[in-house]
Amino acid sequence: MASFITRRDFLRASAAAGFSFSTLGCAGAAVVQPNSKVNVLSIGVVGSIGGQDRSQVASHPAVRIAGLCDVDANYLAQAKADHPDAFACKDYREAFDKYGDQFDAVIVAVPDFNHAPMMMTALKAGKHVYGQKPLVHQLEELVMIENAMKARPDLVTQVGNQRMVYNGRRAAVEILRSGALGKAIKAYAWTGSPNRSHYFNFDHVNSEPMDPPSHLDWGLWLGPCQPKEFQSNLVPLAWRSWWDHGTGGLGDWGVHVLDVIFFGYDELTSPISVVTHTPAVVDPFHAYPCQSTVTYAVNSPNFANTHFPIYYNDRAQMPSRAALGLPPGSWGDSNMTVVVCEGGVLALTAGGRLEIWRDGKMTPGLEMPGLPEFPPLNHWHAWVDNIIGKKTELRTPFPDGVRITEAALLAVKASKYPGVELAWDKSKLAFTNHEEATKTIVKRDYRDGFAPPVIA
C-alpha cells in the first residue's frame, strides 16, 4: 500500500497566516496586536446559521464581537442582547463606512446573492472573512474572489464548511492524496436536498405580493437584486429555491459533498464542461430534480484517464452499487461523496462515516493503516487561530472554496439549458459553444449601490 502523506504544514491558501503583528499589514490588512482581541463584525446575526456562526466565533477566547449588522430589526435586537457593547446597524455599507476602524474581521452569514458584495467589501477593507456557503452566487463572482485573494494574500478566509472537522472526512482526504486506492476514475456526489422543509419553497408557488413586515428593511434585504415586491414564501428562509436569490439544493450542499474531491486532488482546477438534466425549468425558481456531469481535463499520474467526471445530483439520486462492484445495501446517507479508483471505492457520508470498498469487501476508513492522528478541531476557532498567527488546520479557505463552488454553480446554472453540454472557459467567463448561456447565466446586473467593489 502506498504511504500516506502526513498533514501538510499548512494548507495552501492559508500559508500566509503567520504574518508578524503590526498596526497594518503590508497590503493594508487588519492585523491584531499580540495579547489583544480580534474584533469581529457579524453580518446576518441570526437567520438559518448566522446565530451559530456568531456564537461559535465569539466563544474563542481571543474574540470580541465588536459589531452587529442585520436588515431584520428583531434579529438585531436578539443579537444585541448577547453583545450589548457592540455597535449595531442594518446596512453593511454603513458598518464599513462609519465603524470600519472598530473591527478586524467579518462574518458574512446572509442569503447567497449578498455574499459577493459583502465579502468583497470586507476584503477590500483589509478584513479577514468568514463567509457562509456557497461562497458566491454568480460564476463571475468566483473570479472576483480569486482576484481579491491574489491582491490580499495576507487575509485569512474560511468558508462555512463545518463538517470537515469529522475525522472520517479528514481521513478521506489523506487516503485520496496518498494514492492508496490507485488512480482516480470518476466521482459521484449527491444531496437529498431540496426537500420539504422550511429552507425551500418546495412546491414552486408564488405567494401574493404584500407589504413587508415592519421589522424588515426589504430594500436592503434585496441588496444587489433588482426591486421586487415582498412575498411571504421568499423570506426568511425559502429564498434558496429562487433563481435570483439562492442556489437550490446543488448550490446549498456543494461544499459539504464536493469538498473532499477537491482537497484530495489539487489538479482539479477549473472544469471544461457541464451538462445538467432536469425535467422542467420553472421560472423564477431553481429546477429539480437535477442530474449533472462536470468534467475536468487532467494530465496527472493520479488519474486513470485524461478526463475526470464528477456526477453531482440532487434529490438523493444515487449511483448503482452493483455497477461500482459493491454488494446490495444502503449508501448510508442522503448526502454523500463517492470516489471510484482503479484499486477501490471510497464512500463517505456528510457526517463523516467513511468506507473503503475493495473486491466487494469493506474496510472502515479510519482503520486504514498509515493515517495520521487527527487532533480535535473547532471549525470556527480555526479561522480565529490563523488570524492570530496560530497555524491550525483551516477548511475551507476561499481559494479552495472557489474550486468547490465553481463545480456546484456550473451544475446549478446549466439547469437553465437542460441536456445541453456547455463548454466552459473560466478565463473568458464564457461558455464557448453557447453565446446565449454566456449572456444569461454567468453574471448579474447589480442594483446601483450594491455591486461588489473592484480590488486592484
N, C-alpha and C positions, 0 to 999 in steps of 0.2 A: 504494500500500500504506500502511496505517496506520503511524504512527510507533510505535516500541516504547517502553514505559515502562522507564526505567533502574531499576537496583536501588533499592528503597526504602531510605531512610536506615537504617531498622532495622525488622525485622518487627514486626507489630502487637503480638504478645503479649510480646515481649521488650524493649519500648521503655524499660522502667524499669530495665534492667540497669546503666545508667551511674550508679548512685547513689554518693554520697560514702561514704568508708570511715570507719567508727567501730566501736566495740565491738559495738553492736547497732543495727540499722536501726529506723526508726520503727514498723514492725509486728512487731518482735522477731525479725527475720530474722538469720541468721548471715551476717555480712559479714566480709571479710578485710582485715586491715591491709595497707597498701602494703608491698611487698617481702617479704611473708610467704607461707607456703604455704597452699593450700586443702587443708584436712584432710578426707579423704573416707572415709566408711563404705561398704564394699562388702557388699551383701546378696545372696546367691546367687553364690558366688565362682568356680564352675566351670560345671557344667551344660552346656546347649546353647550359651550365648553369654556367660555370666557371666564366664568367664575372659578372653574377648576384650574385653568392656566394661572390666573391671578393668585389664587391661594397657594398653589404649589410653588410658584416662584417666590412668593412672599415668605414661605416657610424656610427659605435659605437664610442662614444667619447673617449673610453679607448683604441682604437686600432690604431696601426701604421702598415701599410703594409711594412714589412722590406725586403721581398724578393719575386722575381717572377721567376717561372720556367715553361718552356713550350718547347716542341720539335718543335713547329712551330714558326719560326722567325718573321713572320708577326704578329701573336698573341702577341708575347713577346714585340714587338715594340709598339703595341697598348696599352698594359698594362703599359709599361714603361712611356708612355706619361702621364698616370694618376698618376704614382708614381715615379717621376724622381729620388728620393733619394734611391730607393730600389735597392739592388743588383739583378742581372739577370743572369740566366744560363739556359741551355737547358737540362741538366742531373740532375735528382733529387738526385742522389748519390753525385754529386759534391756539391749540396746545403748543404747536411748534413756534408760532409767531410770538406769543405772549410769554410762554413759560419754558422756552427751549433751553435756557441755561440751568433749569432745575432738574433735568433728568439725563441719564447716560444711556439708557436702553429702553426699548419699546416692545410691548406685547401687542400683536395685532390679531385679535380673535373676533372677526366680523364676517359677514357673508362674503362669498368667494369674489364677487365682482368688485369689491372695495379693496382687495388685498394689494394689488399693484400700486394704486395711487398712494396708499398709506405707507406701505413698505418702502417704496422709492423715496417718498418724502423723508422717512426716517434715515435711510441710507445716505441721502444727500446731506442731511444734517449731521452726519457722522455718528449716528446712534447704532448700537448693537440691536439686532432684531430677532425676536422670537415670533414667527408667523405661522398661523394655522394653515392646514392643508385644505384643498390643493394649493400649491404655492401661489399660482395666479389663475386668472380666468380666461385669458386670451393667449393664443400662440405668440403673438408679437411681444407680449409682456415677458415671456421667457427670455428673450434676447435683452430686454431692458434690465432684468435682474442679472443676467450674465455679465453685461457690460458694467453694471454697478459694482459687482463683486471684483471685477478687474480693477476698477478705479478705487475701491475701498477694501483692499486685501487684509487690512488690519482689523476689520469689524468681525465680530463673532455672530454668526447667524445659525438659526435652528428652525426646522420645520416641525410642526406638531405631529411627531411620529412616535408616540409614547410606547407603542407595542414593541419597539426594538430593544427594550430592556429585558425581554424574556430570554432566558438562556438558550432555548431552542432556536430562536431566531438568530441570535448571535452565533450559535454553533453552525447554523446553516450557511452563513457567510463564510466561515472558516473552511467548511467542507468543500464548497464550490471553488473557493480561491485556491485550495490545495491541489485540485485536480484529482482527488481521491476516487471520484466516480468516472474518471475518464473525460473524453471530450464531450462538450455540450451539443445536443442536437436541436432541442426546442424547449419552450417553456409554456406552461399554462398558468393563468391566474384568473380567479373569478370571485365575485361577490354576490351575496344573496340580495343585496340592495338593487333597486328600490323595493321596499315592502310597505305593508300597511302600518304606518307609524306616523307620529306627529312630525317627522322630518320631511315627509314627501306629500305632495299633492297627488296621491296615487292614482286618482281617477281622472286626472287631466280636466278638471272642471273649473271654469271661471266663476267667481262669485260676483255679485252685483257691486259696482263701484260705490264707495261710500266715503264719508269724511273720516280721516284718520283719527285715532284716539288722541286726546289732548296731551297725553304724556309722551307721544312720539313725534319727533320732528321729521316728517315724511320727506321733505326736500333733501335733508341731509342723509337720510337713510338711502335714498336713490343714488346719491353720490354721482359717479360718472355716467349713470344711465340717463337716457332721455326722460323728460317728465311723463308721468302716467298717473292715473287715478289709483287711490288706495283700494286694495282688495283684502278681505279678511283671510283668504286662503293663500296669501302670499307671505305674510308675516304672522308670527315672529320666526317660524322655522321652515315652513313649506317652500320657501324660495329655492330650495335645492332642485325642485322639479322644473323650474322656469328657465328657459334658454338664456334670457338676458341677465340672470342673477346667480344661478347655481351651475353645477356641472353634472347633475344626475348621479346615479349610482356609480358609474365608471369613474367619474372625477372624484367623488367623495371618498371612495375606498382605494384609489390608486396607490397612494403612498403606503398603505398597510398591506398590500398584496404583491405589488411590483417591486418594492424596495430591495428585497434580498437578491433578486436577479441582478440588479444594477450594482449593489455592493459586491456581489460575487464576481462580476465581470466588468472591469474598467473599460474594456474595448467597446462596450455598447454606448456610443456617444450620442448619435442622432439617427433616427430611422430614415430609411429611404422610401418607405411606402406604408400606406394604411388602407384597409378596406373594412367597412363595418356593415353587417347585415342586420336589418331591422324591418319588421313587417309594415311599419307605418311611421310617418313623420306627422306629429300633431302640434302645430304651432299654437301658442307660444311656449310649448313645453319640450322637455327632453324626451326623446323616443325611448321605449323599452318594450320588450327585451332586446338586447343587442349582443351580437357575436362579432368580435373584431379580431383582425390579424395585423399586428405591427411588425414590420420586417426590418432587420438591420443587416447591412453588408459588413462582414468581418473577414479579417485576414490575420488569423492567430492560431497557434497550436492548441489553444484552449477550446476550439470549436471543430466539430466534425465536418462542417461544410463552409462555404463562403458566404452563406446567408443564414441568419438566425431568426426564426419567427417566434413572436410572443403572441399567444392566443389569449385574449383578455375579454371575458364575458361578464354580464350582469345576470341577475335573477337566478343565480346558482346553476348556471348551465355548465355542467361538468363533463370532462372527457371520459371515454370508456376506460375502465380499469383493465379489462381484458386486452384492449388494443395496446396498452402500455406494459403488458406482461405481468399484471397484478391480479391476484385472486379476487373473486367476488367479495364485496363488503362495502362499508361506508367510508367515504373520504374523511369523515370526522368533523366537518365544519362547512358552513355555507360561504365562508371567506377563506380562500386557500391559495397557495402557491405550489406548483409542481414543476420541477426541472428534470427533463429527461436527458440522460447522458449515455454514452456508449457502455458504461460499466454499471449502470443502475439508475434508479429514480429517487429523487428527493421529494418528499411530500411534507408540507408544512402548513399548519393551521395559523390563522391570525393570532391566536392565543399562545402560540409557541410550541405546540406539540409537533415533534419532528420524527419522521420515519424515513429510513433508508431501505429501499427495496432492491434486492439483487437475486436474480434467478428465482423469483417468486417467493423469496423469504425476506422477512422484515427484521431489521435491527433498529432499536430505538436510537435516534440520532445522537443523544447525549452519551450513549455507550460506545460511540465510535472512538477508536484509540487515537491518541495523539492530540486531542483537543486541549487548548489552553484552559486555565482557570478563568472563570467569569466572575469577577468581583461584583458585589451589589452595585446597581446603577440607578440613580434617580434621573429620569429624562430631563426634567425641568432644571434641576440643580446643575446638571452637566453644562447647560448653557451659561449659567452664572459662574460656575467654576472656571470656565475658559475665559470669561471676561476678566476675572481677577488673576489670570495667569496660571491657574491650576489645570494641567493638561489631562482632563477627564475625557473618556470616550464620548464623542459627540455624534449623535444620529438624529436628525439628518441636516447637515449644513446646506445652505442654499445651492452651491454648485451641484451637489448630488440631487437636491430637490428639483433642479431644472431638468435633469435627465429623466427622473421618475415621472415628473409632471408632464413632460413632453409626450411620453408614450400614452399616458392617460388622456390628455387633452386631444391628441390626434384621434383616438378611438371615439371620444365624445363628439368632436366636431364632424368627423366623417359620417356620422349618422344622418346628417342633412342630405347626403348623397348616397343612400343605401345601395350596396352592391357595386359601387364604383371604386376601382383601385386608384387611389390618389398618390401620385409620385411626389414625395416631399423633399424640399431643399431648404433647410433652416437658414443657410447662409443668405438665401434670397428671400426668405419668408414667403415662399411661393410653392404651390402645387404645380409643378412644371408641365403637367399634362391637362390642367383644368383651370382655365382662367377665371371662370365663374366662382369656383371654390376659393381661389385666392382672394377674390374681391369680397366674398361674403363670410368666410369663417376663420380668417386669420387675425383680424383686428376689429376694433370697435371705434365709433365716433364718440369721443368723450364730451360730456357736457362741459360747457365753459366753467372754468374754475376748479375742475376736479380731475384733470389729466395728470398722469404720473409725471413728475418733473424729470428733465433730462439731466443726467450726470455725466459730465465731461471726463 
